[in-house]
Amino acid sequence: MYKRQGDDCPKTLVLAVAAHVEDGAPRPPELDWWLLRDWGMPHEGGWLEWPAREFAGARVARNVHIAMSGFRDARNVVEWCNSNPRAWELVSRIMAMKQENATHARQ
């Protein structure tokens, strides 16, 4: 389960968003912020008043969600990867992170 970190730890956020997309795990709050932001009112309590760190987390969550959802929903994965090289690069990095976490968990 995802737990917000006190420090900047995008790895846990990336893996939490990936788990949400792939396995239906609980949605991290940073993804909610993006879904609200897209983007809602910027002034008077809106996203322009967010601390920069939260805005950055929302953008990370958005990018991971878009890439992982596109990969998951692709009818032809090879074609999707060729058409979306930057998204594929992100997805492949996330897969490597997941593999690394699984390896560490077994040790």
N, C-alpha and C positions, 0 to 999 in steps of 0.2 A: 504494500500500500504506500502511496505517495505521501510524504510529509514535507511540508515546506521547510527549506533549509534556512538557517540564519545567515549563512554566507551565500555568495553567488555560486550555486551548484547547478548549472544547467543540465548536467548529465542526468540527475534524478528527474528533472522536469521533462527532458526529452524522452526518457524511458517511460515515464508515467503517461505522457500523451500517446506514445506508441502503444502502450498496453490498453489505453482507452479505445483507440482506433481498432486494434487487432482483436482484443479479447473482451471489450465492454467493461473494462475496469473503471472505477469511479473517475469522473472528469476532474482534472486538476483545476484549482481556482483560476490559474493563469489563463486557461482556455476559456473559462467563463468570461474573464475580462475581455478577451478578444471577441468573443461572440457578442458581448454587450457593446464593445467599441465599434464594431464594424459600422462604426465606433460610437455611435450615439452622440449626444450633445457634448461639445468640447469644453464649454464654459460652465461656471457655477456648479462646481462639484463633478464636472465631467472629466474626460480623459486628459485634458490639458493640465489638470491639477494633480495628476497621478505622479508619485515619485518616479524618477527615471528608471529605477530598478524594476518597478512593477510593469512599466511600459515595455521594457526590454524583455521581461519574462513572458508577457502577453504575445510579443512578436515571435519569440522562440516557439511558444506553444502553437501559434498560428502556422508558422512555417512547417513544423513537424506534422501537424494535423493535415495540412493540405498535401504534403508529400506522401505521408503514410496512407491517407484515404485514396489518393490517386493510384498508388501502387496496389492497394487492396482491391480497388474496384476495376482495375484494368482488365479488359477482355483479352488482350494480347499483351502479356507482360514484356516480352522482348520489344515489341513495337512501342509500348509506353516508355520503356527505359531509353530507347533510341530517340524518341520524341521529346523526352524530358530529362536531359542529362544531368542538370543540376539537382532536380528532385531525386533522381536515381542515386546520385552521389550522397545526398542526405540519407536516403533510405538505407543505402549500403553501410554508411557509418553507424546508423542506429542498429542495424543488424549486428555489426561488429561489437558495439557496446553491449548489446544483449548477450552475445556469446561470451564476452569478457566477464560480465556479471555472473553468468551461469557457471563459468569455470571457477571463479572465486568462491561462489556459494558451495561448490562441491569440495573445496579444500578445507 
